[in-house]
Amino acid sequence: MLSFFSVFFFVKILCWFSPQQGTKQVTIKAMFLMQSVKIYTFNPKNPVNEFDIFVLCKGLNSGKPLEKPCPNCFVVACKNQADKDFYTTLLFGLWKIKHFYPYHTGSVIPFIRISDFKQIVKEQANRVSIKPQDFIEDVHKFKLIERKQKQIYEQMALLNDVKRALIYRHFHSKR
């Protein structure tokens, strides 16, 4: 235990006094501090923070990060935007590769227990934190891909509207 705290303190000092760029050092420093997020079950009576991530906990999509809360979700309470980006990407990746499937329980509606969810998130956050700079780069790539994907969806919706309008004018025109 003593060696862990001394290493942590050394890394903290190294990140604080490093002559390199402050942004990279701050993000690496934030990666070491990210390990202590609070995870709990969503309750509509509790206030919602702007940095909270909502994660579906029931159904075949349990583990999927959500933009808005629902009755069947967990809350990952992050302290800042960097934590939120880190955990959103981590959770989306785990959900996408179906990492939560072996932990589903229940015969009719599968769900994941909060204790299992906490353990998975902690283990995977520690695993990713081994090479934090690589994961930070992947988070940025992920955000770019997500933005491009939203643009493509918007373009597809516009094209569908144009197709509908072209056909609509033949059936509803006044002659």
N, CA and C of each residue as an Amber inpcrd file, in Angstrom:
protein
   525
   0.8210000  -1.1950000   0.0000000   0.0000000   0.0000000   0.0000000
   0.8620000   1.2550000   0.0000000   1.9100000   1.2360000   0.7740000
   2.7640000   2.4110000   0.8670000   3.4160000   2.7140000  -0.4700000
   3.8240000   1.6800000  -1.1760000   4.4840000   1.9020000  -2.4650000
   3.4990000   2.4710000  -3.4900000   2.2450000   2.0230000  -3.4530000
   1.2420000   2.5520000  -4.3660000   1.0610000   4.0530000  -4.1640000
   0.9270000   4.4660000  -2.9110000   0.7360000   5.8820000  -2.6310000
   1.9650000   6.7010000  -3.0000000   3.1410000   6.1530000  -2.7820000
   4.3540000   6.8940000  -3.1470000   4.4770000   7.0160000  -4.6630000
   4.1310000   5.9570000  -5.4050000   4.1590000   6.0250000  -6.8710000
   3.1030000   7.0190000  -7.3530000   1.9120000   6.9430000  -6.7820000
   0.8480000   7.8680000  -7.1670000   1.2680000   9.3140000  -6.8980000
   1.8600000   9.5710000  -5.7430000   2.3090000  10.9100000  -5.3960000
   3.3880000  11.3770000  -6.3590000   4.3270000  10.4870000  -6.7100000
   5.3850000  10.8220000  -7.6630000   4.8010000  11.1690000  -9.0290000
   3.8490000  10.3700000  -9.4940000   3.2170000  10.6410000 -10.7990000
   2.4830000  11.9730000 -10.7520000   1.8290000  12.2400000  -9.6510000
   1.1010000  13.5010000  -9.5000000   2.0660000  14.6880000  -9.5670000
   3.1910000  14.5880000  -8.8860000   4.1990000  15.6610000  -8.9200000
   4.7970000  15.7720000 -10.3120000   5.0910000  14.6370000 -10.9340000
   5.6610000  14.6350000 -12.2800000   4.7190000  15.3100000 -13.2680000
   3.4350000  15.0050000 -13.1720000   2.4550000  15.6140000 -14.0760000
   2.3080000  17.1030000 -13.7900000   2.4250000  17.4950000 -12.5440000
   2.2370000  18.8970000 -12.1750000   3.4110000  19.7540000 -12.6410000
   4.6520000  19.2740000 -12.4540000   5.8360000  20.0740000 -12.7470000
   6.4980000  19.7520000 -14.0870000   5.8630000  18.9650000 -14.9170000
   6.4640000  18.5780000 -16.1890000   6.5970000  19.7770000 -17.1180000
   7.7230000  19.9310000 -17.7910000   7.9010000  21.0530000 -18.7040000
   7.1900000  20.8550000 -20.0310000   6.6330000  19.6660000 -20.2700000
   5.9410000  19.4230000 -21.5350000   4.6100000  20.1480000 -21.5480000
   3.8590000  19.9750000 -22.6480000   2.5760000  20.6540000 -22.7940000
   1.6360000  20.2800000 -21.6640000   0.9250000  21.2700000 -21.1980000
   0.0280000  21.0640000 -20.0730000  -1.1650000  20.1900000 -20.3990000
  -1.6710000  20.2350000 -21.6240000  -2.8840000  19.4900000 -21.9420000
  -2.6560000  17.9950000 -21.8830000  -1.5700000  17.5180000 -22.4510000
  -1.3040000  16.0840000 -22.4130000  -1.0800000  15.6330000 -20.9760000
  -0.3650000  16.4220000 -20.1980000  -0.0780000  16.0450000 -18.8220000
  -1.3470000  16.0350000 -17.9820000  -2.2250000  16.9880000 -18.2160000
  -3.4600000  17.0430000 -17.4440000  -4.3250000  15.8390000 -17.7660000
  -4.4090000  15.4490000 -19.0520000  -5.2380000  14.3070000 -19.4010000
  -4.6630000  13.0190000 -18.8330000  -3.3590000  12.8560000 -18.8580000
  -2.7610000  11.6650000 -18.2730000  -2.9780000  11.6730000 -16.7660000
  -2.8530000  12.8430000 -16.1570000  -3.1130000  12.9620000 -14.7190000
  -4.5670000  12.6010000 -14.4290000  -5.4880000  13.0550000 -15.2930000
  -6.9040000  12.7640000 -15.0930000  -7.1850000  11.2670000 -15.2190000
  -6.4380000  10.5720000 -16.0870000  -6.6420000   9.1410000 -16.2500000
  -6.3440000   8.3950000 -14.9450000  -5.3230000   8.8360000 -14.1890000
  -5.0080000   8.1820000 -12.9260000  -6.0890000   8.4570000 -11.8880000
  -6.7450000   9.5960000 -11.9900000  -7.7550000   9.9710000 -11.0040000
  -9.1380000   9.4670000 -11.3670000  -9.3170000   8.9200000 -12.5660000
 -10.6310000   8.4940000 -13.0360000 -11.1430000   7.2310000 -12.3780000
 -10.3240000   6.5540000 -11.6600000 -10.6860000   5.2490000 -11.1590000
 -11.8060000   5.3070000 -10.1050000 -12.1170000   6.4590000  -9.5730000
 -13.0560000   6.5250000  -8.4580000 -14.3670000   7.2110000  -8.8290000
 -15.0370000   6.7380000  -9.8720000 -16.3550000   7.2790000 -10.1840000
 -17.3890000   6.5650000  -9.3340000 -18.4950000   7.2340000  -9.1300000
 -19.5690000   6.6720000  -8.3370000 -20.5970000   6.0650000  -9.2870000
 -20.9920000   4.8320000  -9.0290000 -21.9870000   4.1420000  -9.8520000
 -23.1490000   3.7560000  -8.9490000 -24.3580000   4.1430000  -9.3500000
 -25.5390000   3.8240000  -8.5570000 -26.7460000   3.6760000  -9.4740000
 -27.8370000   3.1670000  -8.9180000 -29.0670000   2.9780000  -9.6870000
 -29.7890000   4.3110000  -9.8260000 -30.3190000   4.5690000 -11.0140000
 -31.0030000   5.8290000 -11.2730000 -32.2940000   5.9150000 -10.4780000
 -32.5310000   7.0960000  -9.9100000 -33.7660000   7.4100000  -9.2130000
 -34.1940000   8.7950000  -9.6900000 -35.4010000   8.9270000 -10.2450000
 -35.8210000  10.2330000 -10.7680000 -35.8930000  11.3370000  -9.7090000
 -35.9170000  10.9690000  -8.4330000 -35.9630000  11.9620000  -7.3670000
 -34.6090000  12.6260000  -7.1370000 -33.5360000  11.9430000  -7.5400000
 -32.1910000  12.4930000  -7.3470000 -31.8570000  13.4900000  -8.4480000
 -31.0880000  14.5240000  -8.1330000 -30.6980000  15.4860000  -9.1720000
 -29.7330000  14.8490000 -10.1780000 -29.7900000  15.3420000 -11.4050000
 -28.9420000  14.8320000 -12.4780000 -27.8430000  15.8460000 -12.7500000
 -26.6110000  15.3730000 -12.7980000 -25.4500000  16.2080000 -13.0750000
 -25.2120000  16.2390000 -14.5810000 -24.6040000  17.2930000 -15.0800000
 -24.3370000  17.3850000 -16.5120000 -23.2880000  16.3850000 -16.9700000
 -22.4940000  15.8470000 -16.0690000 -21.4480000  14.8950000 -16.4250000
 -21.8480000  13.4480000 -16.1370000 -23.1160000  13.2030000 -15.8070000
 -23.5790000  11.8460000 -15.5360000 -23.7690000  11.0770000 -16.8380000
 -23.4320000   9.8010000 -16.7850000 -23.6660000   8.8960000 -17.9110000
 -24.7190000   7.9030000 -17.4550000 -25.7010000   7.6710000 -18.2950000
 -26.7610000   6.7250000 -17.9770000 -26.5240000   5.4550000 -18.7820000
 -26.6490000   4.3150000 -18.1110000 -26.3440000   3.0340000 -18.7400000
 -27.5170000   2.0940000 -18.5110000 -28.0550000   1.5570000 -19.5940000
 -29.1810000   0.6340000 -19.5220000 -28.7770000  -0.6150000 -18.7470000
 -29.6380000  -1.0620000 -17.8270000 -29.2830000  -2.2260000 -17.0180000
 -30.2270000  -3.4090000 -17.2170000 -31.2930000  -3.2500000 -17.9900000
 -32.2230000  -4.3540000 -18.2410000 -32.4260000  -4.5290000 -19.7360000
 -32.6220000  -5.7680000 -20.1320000 -32.8420000  -6.0910000 -21.5330000
 -31.5610000  -6.5710000 -22.1980000 -31.6910000  -6.9320000 -23.4710000
 -30.5340000  -7.4470000 -24.1980000 -29.4820000  -6.3790000 -24.4520000
 -29.8490000  -5.1080000 -24.3590000 -28.9000000  -4.0140000 -24.5520000
 -28.3280000  -3.4930000 -23.2420000 -28.4170000  -4.2650000 -22.1680000
 -27.8800000  -3.7690000 -20.9040000 -26.3770000  -3.5460000 -21.0380000
 -25.9590000  -2.3980000 -20.5040000 -24.5740000  -1.9570000 -20.6390000
 -24.4300000  -0.8490000 -21.6680000 -25.4970000  -0.5650000 -22.4020000
 -25.4420000   0.4710000 -23.4430000 -25.5500000   1.8620000 -22.8090000
 -24.6080000   2.7620000 -23.1300000 -24.7130000   4.1340000 -22.6230000
 -25.8860000   4.8620000 -23.2790000 -26.5870000   5.6550000 -22.4810000
 -27.7500000   6.3930000 -22.9600000 -27.5130000   7.8860000 -22.8220000
 -28.1960000   8.6740000 -23.6450000 -28.1020000  10.1310000 -23.5300000
 -29.0330000  10.6630000 -22.4590000 -30.2020000  10.0160000 -22.3020000
 -31.1820000  10.4530000 -21.3090000 -31.4690000   9.2910000 -20.3620000
 -31.8080000   9.6000000 -19.1100000 -32.0730000   8.5240000 -18.1550000
 -33.3990000   7.8200000 -18.4360000 -33.4840000   6.5880000 -18.0010000
 -34.7230000   5.8260000 -18.0630000 -34.8670000   5.0790000 -16.7310000
 -36.0460000   4.5120000 -16.4440000 -36.2280000   3.8440000 -15.1530000
 -35.2850000   2.6660000 -14.9300000 -34.8430000   2.0140000 -15.9980000
 -33.9930000   0.8320000 -15.8630000 -32.5540000   1.1510000 -16.2350000
 -31.9320000   2.0370000 -15.4740000 -30.5470000   2.3690000 -15.8200000
 -29.7100000   2.6320000 -14.5710000 -28.4100000   2.5380000 -14.7820000
 -27.4340000   2.9150000 -13.7800000 -26.9220000   4.2970000 -14.1250000
 -26.3530000   4.9580000 -13.1350000 -25.7380000   6.2590000 -13.3340000
 -24.2540000   6.1320000 -13.0170000 -23.4220000   6.5770000 -13.9550000
 -21.9850000   6.6780000 -13.7130000 -21.7230000   8.1630000 -13.5170000
 -21.5020000   8.5620000 -12.2840000 -21.3460000   9.9770000 -11.9380000
 -19.8950000  10.3940000 -12.1500000 -19.6610000  11.1770000 -13.1890000
 -18.3250000  11.6670000 -13.5160000 -18.1520000  13.0760000 -12.9650000
 -16.8980000  13.4670000 -12.7870000 -16.6170000  14.7810000 -12.1930000
 -16.3790000  15.8680000 -13.2270000 -15.9740000  15.4830000 -14.4420000
 -15.7000000  16.4860000 -15.4740000 -15.9170000  15.8680000 -16.8540000
 -15.7250000  16.6680000 -17.9000000 -15.9690000  16.2230000 -19.2620000
 -14.9710000  15.1410000 -19.6910000 -13.7320000  15.2320000 -19.2310000
 -12.7340000  14.2190000 -19.5910000 -13.1430000  12.8550000 -19.0530000
 -13.6050000  12.8060000 -17.8040000 -14.0940000  11.5460000 -17.2350000
 -15.2870000  11.0280000 -18.0240000 -16.2000000  11.9310000 -18.3560000
 -17.3980000  11.5240000 -19.0960000 -17.0270000  10.9480000 -20.4570000
 -16.1200000  11.5900000 -21.1770000 -15.6790000  11.0750000 -22.4760000
 -15.0270000   9.7040000 -22.3310000 -14.1630000   9.5840000 -21.3200000
 -13.4660000   8.3230000 -21.0790000 -14.4550000   7.1970000 -20.8340000
 -15.3700000   7.3870000 -19.8830000 -16.2930000   6.3250000 -19.5180000
 -17.3530000   6.0780000 -20.5810000 -17.7830000   7.0990000 -21.2920000
 -18.7360000   6.8870000 -22.3820000 -18.1140000   6.0010000 -23.4480000
 -16.8840000   6.3030000 -23.8290000 -16.2020000   5.4960000 -24.8330000
 -15.9460000   4.0840000 -24.3220000 -15.5150000   3.9730000 -23.0830000
 -15.2610000   2.6630000 -22.4850000 -16.5350000   1.8210000 -22.4760000
 -17.6280000   2.4050000 -21.9980000 -18.8850000   1.6640000 -21.8990000
 -19.4550000   1.3270000 -23.2730000 -19.3620000   2.2680000 -24.2090000
 -19.8540000   1.9930000 -25.5550000 -19.0570000   0.8530000 -26.1870000
 -17.7490000   0.8680000 -25.9970000 -16.9090000  -0.1990000 -26.5340000
 -17.2370000  -1.5470000 -25.9090000 -17.4150000  -1.5750000 -24.5940000
 -17.7640000  -2.8220000 -23.9190000 -19.1230000  -3.3310000 -24.3750000
 -20.0690000  -2.4270000 -24.5490000 -21.3960000  -2.8270000 -25.0160000
 -21.3270000  -3.3270000 -26.4610000 -20.5680000  -2.6410000 -27.2950000
 -20.4770000  -2.9880000 -28.7130000 -19.8500000  -4.3700000 -28.9100000
 -18.8540000  -4.7280000 -28.1040000 -18.2340000  -6.0460000 -28.2440000
 -18.9590000  -7.1080000 -27.4110000 -20.1090000  -6.7360000 -26.8440000
 -20.9720000  -7.6460000 -26.0820000 -20.2620000  -8.2300000 -24.8570000
 -19.4940000  -7.3820000 -24.1940000 -18.7460000  -7.8040000 -23.0110000
 -19.6680000  -8.1010000 -21.8210000 -20.8610000  -7.4990000 -21.7950000
 -21.7710000  -7.6600000 -20.6680000 -22.6380000  -8.9140000 -20.7850000
 -22.6960000  -9.5480000 -21.9600000 -23.5740000 -10.7040000 -22.1730000
 -23.3580000 -11.8390000 -21.1740000 -22.1240000 -12.2170000 -20.8630000
 -21.9560000 -13.3170000 -19.8970000 -22.4780000 -12.9870000 -18.4920000
 -22.6950000 -11.7240000 -18.2070000 -23.1430000 -11.3020000 -16.8840000
 -24.6570000 -11.1180000 -16.8110000 -25.3770000 -11.3530000 -17.9210000
 -26.8330000 -11.2320000 -17.9110000 -27.4380000 -12.3350000 -17.0500000
 -28.4000000 -11.9520000 -16.2300000 -29.1460000 -12.9120000 -15.4270000
 -30.6190000 -12.6480000 -15.6530000 -31.4600000 -13.5800000 -15.2550000
 -32.8950000 -13.4260000 -15.4370000 -33.3710000 -14.3020000 -16.5750000
 -34.5460000 -14.9150000 -16.3910000 -35.0430000 -15.8580000 -17.3860000
 -35.8920000 -15.1810000 -18.4650000 -36.6690000 -14.1960000 -18.1060000
 -37.5440000 -13.5460000 -19.0900000 -36.9060000 -12.2640000 -19.6180000
 -36.5750000 -11.3590000 -18.7200000 -35.9110000 -10.1130000 -19.1080000
 -34.5040000 -10.1460000 -18.5190000 -33.5040000 -10.2650000 -19.3790000
 -32.1380000 -10.3000000 -18.8470000 -31.7460000  -8.9420000 -18.2620000
 -30.9440000  -8.9840000 -17.2230000 -30.4520000  -7.7470000 -16.6050000
 -29.0530000  -7.9970000 -16.0740000 -28.3690000  -6.9380000 -15.7370000
 -27.0340000  -7.0430000 -15.1650000 -27.0740000  -6.4630000 -13.7510000
 -26.4580000  -7.1460000 -12.8320000 -26.4220000  -6.6860000 -11.4390000
 -25.4600000  -5.5090000 -11.3130000 -25.7760000  -4.6140000 -10.4010000
 -24.9390000  -3.4280000 -10.2240000 -23.5530000  -3.8130000  -9.6960000
 -23.4710000  -4.8420000  -8.8850000 -22.1580000  -5.2630000  -8.3750000
 -21.2820000  -5.7850000  -9.5180000 -21.8730000  -6.5650000 -10.4250000
 -21.1190000  -7.0380000 -11.5920000 -20.7080000  -5.8690000 -12.4790000
 -21.6340000  -4.9380000 -12.6840000 -21.3550000  -3.7770000 -13.5280000
 -20.2000000  -2.9480000 -12.9630000 -20.2310000  -2.6930000 -11.6560000
 -19.1510000  -1.9340000 -11.0190000 -17.8120000  -2.6360000 -11.1830000
 -17.8080000  -3.9490000 -10.9930000 -16.5700000  -4.7160000 -11.1020000
 -16.0300000  -4.6700000 -12.5360000 -16.8980000  -4.8450000 -13.5190000
 -16.4750000  -4.8190000 -14.9270000 -15.8970000  -3.4580000 -15.2770000
 -16.5940000  -2.3950000 -14.9030000 -16.1410000  -1.0420000 -15.2370000
 -14.7900000  -0.7640000 -14.5870000 -14.6450000  -1.1460000 -13.3320000
 -13.3760000  -0.9070000 -12.6350000 -12.2370000  -1.6810000 -13.2900000
 -12.4590000  -2.9600000 -13.5720000 -11.4160000  -3.7860000 -14.1900000
 -11.0180000  -3.2540000 -15.5630000 -12.0050000  -2.9140000 -16.3740000
 -11.7080000  -2.4600000 -17.7340000 -11.0880000  -1.0650000 -17.7380000
 -11.4880000  -0.2130000 -16.8120000 -10.8610000   1.1140000 -16.7120000
  -9.3970000   0.9650000 -16.3150000  -9.1090000   0.0420000 -15.4110000
  -7.7170000  -0.2130000 -15.0260000  -6.9190000  -0.7720000 -16.1910000
  -7.5330000  -1.6680000 -16.9520000  -6.8440000  -2.2760000 -18.0900000
  -6.5200000  -1.2230000 -19.1480000  -7.4590000  -0.3390000 -19.4100000
  -7.2570000   0.6990000 -20.4200000  -6.2520000   1.7380000 -19.9370000
  -6.1810000   1.9510000 -18.6290000  -5.2860000   2.9660000 -18.0760000
  -3.8140000   2.5740000 -18.1370000  -3.5190000   1.3520000 -18.5440000
  -2.1270000   0.9390000 -18.6820000  -1.4320000   1.7630000 -19.7590000
  -2.1290000   1.9780000 -20.8750000  -1.6230000   2.8260000 -21.9610000
  -2.6080000   3.9670000 -22.1610000  -2.5890000   4.9640000 -21.2790000
  -3.6100000   6.0080000 -21.3320000  -3.5530000   6.8610000 -22.5930000
  -2.3720000   7.1180000 -23.1190000  -2.2660000   7.9870000 -24.2880000
  -2.9210000   7.3440000 -25.5040000  -2.7640000   6.0410000 -25.6600000
  -3.4000000   5.3260000 -26.7660000  -4.9200000   5.4110000 -26.6570000
  -5.4290000   5.2430000 -25.4360000  -6.8730000   5.3010000 -25.2600000
  -7.3960000   6.7170000 -25.4840000  -6.6500000   7.7330000 -25.0600000
  -7.0540000   9.1190000 -25.2930000  -7.1670000   9.3980000 -26.7890000
  -6.1990000   8.9120000 -27.5550000  -6.2580000   9.0750000 -29.0110000
  -7.4800000   8.3610000 -29.5850000  -7.7680000   7.1710000 -29.0860000
  -8.9380000   6.4400000 -29.5610000 -10.2370000   7.1470000 -29.1900000
 -10.2710000   7.7910000 -28.0180000 -11.4530000   8.5660000 -27.6250000
 -11.6850000   9.6960000 -28.6230000 -10.6130000  10.3940000 -29.0240000
 -10.7620000  11.4730000 -30.0030000 -11.2190000  10.9320000 -31.3490000
 -10.6690000   9.8180000 -31.7730000 -11.0890000   9.1870000 -33.0330000
 -12.5540000   8.7810000 -32.9570000 -12.9440000   8.2240000 -31.8200000
 -14.3180000   7.8070000 -31.6170000 -15.2780000   8.9920000 -31.7470000
 -14.9120000  10.1150000 -31.1430000 -15.7640000  11.3020000 -31.2050000
 -15.8830000  11.8180000 -32.6360000 -14.7830000  11.7850000 -33.4060000
 -14.8340000  12.2020000 -34.8080000 -15.7400000  11.2760000 -35.6240000
 -15.6030000   9.9970000 -35.4140000 -16.4440000   9.0390000 -36.1320000
 -17.9090000   9.2460000 -35.7750000 -18.1790000   9.4760000 -34.5000000
 -19.5580000   9.6920000 -34.0600000 -20.1610000  10.9350000 -34.7110000
 -19.3740000  12.0150000 -34.7870000 -19.8420000  13.2350000 -35.4500000
 -20.1450000  12.9880000 -36.9250000 -19.2530000  12.2810000 -37.6080000
 -19.4370000  11.9690000 -39.0240000 -20.6640000  11.0810000 -39.2220000
 -20.8580000  10.1400000 -38.3150000 -22.0050000   9.2530000 -38.4010000
 -23.3130000  10.0400000 -38.2680000 -23.3620000  11.0020000 -37.3680000
 -24.5540000  11.8380000 -37.2170000 -24.8130000  12.6540000 -38.4750000
 -23.7480000  13.1750000 -39.0990000 -23.9060000  13.9210000 -40.3480000
 -24.4830000  13.0330000 -41.4420000 -23.9940000  11.8070000 -41.5320000
 -24.4920000  10.8820000 -42.5550000 -25.9560000  10.5410000 -42.3030000
 -26.3460000  10.3220000 -41.0450000 -27.7480000  10.0520000 -40.7320000
 -28.6350000  11.2300000 -41.1220000 -28.1750000  12.4470000 -40.8630000
 -28.9470000  13.6270000 -41.2400000 -29.0840000  13.7250000 -42.7570000
 -28.0150000  13.4370000 -43.4840000 -28.0760000  13.4570000 -44.9430000
 -29.0210000  12.3840000 -45.4700000 -28.9990000  11.2200000 -44.8590000
 -29.9090000  10.1490000 -45.2850000 -31.3640000  10.5350000 -45.0340000
 -31.6300000  11.1870000 -43.9220000 -32.9950000  11.6360000 -43.6290000
 -33.4520000  12.6640000 -44.6640000 -32.5550000  13.5800000 -45.0410000
 -32.9050000  14.5640000 -46.0670000 -33.1730000  13.8940000 -47.4150000
 -32.3650000  12.9250000 -47.7800000 -32.5780000  12.2040000 -49.0340000
 -33.9030000  11.4420000 -49.0280000 -34.2630000  10.8540000 -47.8940000
 -35.5630000  10.1850000 -47.7840000 -36.7020000  11.1720000 -47.9460000
 -36.5650000  12.3690000 -47.3880000 -37.5880000  13.4070000 -47.5540000
 -37.7180000  13.8240000 -49.0170000 -36.6080000  13.9500000 -49.7220000
 -36.6370000  14.3220000 -51.1330000 -37.3290000  13.2300000 -51.9440000
 -36.9940000  11.9690000 -51.6750000 -37.6520000  10.8700000 -52.3830000
 -39.1570000  10.8910000 -52.1330000 -39.5540000  11.0890000 -50.8990000
 -40.9730000  11.1310000 -50.5380000 -41.6610000  12.2940000 -51.2540000
 -41.0060000  13.4490000 -51.3060000 -41.5960000  14.6170000 -51.9590000
 -41.7630000  14.3920000 -53.4640000 -40.7890000  13.7380000 -54.0780000
 -40.8910000  13.4610000 -55.5150000 -42.0840000  12.5710000 -55.8340000
 -42.2950000  11.5470000 -55.0530000 -43.4150000  10.6480000 -55.2870000
 -44.7290000  11.2900000 -54.8510000 -44.7060000  12.0380000 -53.7730000
 -45.9070000  12.6580000 -53.2210000 -46.5610000  13.6040000 -54.2210000
 -45.7740000  14.3350000 -54.9600000 -46.3470000  15.3200000 -55.8950000
 -47.1230000  14.6500000 -57.0200000 -46.8460000  13.3980000 -57.3400000
 -47.5950000  12.6940000 -58.3930000 -48.9530000  12.2110000 -57.9100000
 -49.0900000  11.9560000 -56.6580000 -50.3430000  11.4210000 -56.1360000
 -51.2590000  12.4670000 -55.5260000 -50.7180000  13.6160000 -55.1660000
 -51.5290000  14.6460000 -54.5030000 -51.5090000  15.9750000 -55.2330000
 -51.2970000  15.9450000 -56.5140000 -51.3090000  17.2090000 -57.2560000
 -52.7190000  17.5000000 -57.7380000 -53.0680000  18.7630000 -57.7700000
 -54.3980000  19.1860000 -58.2340000 -54.3210000  19.3940000 -59.7320000
 -55.2180000  18.7840000 -60.4650000 -55.1980000  18.8830000 -61.9270000
 -56.3190000  19.6960000 -62.4390000
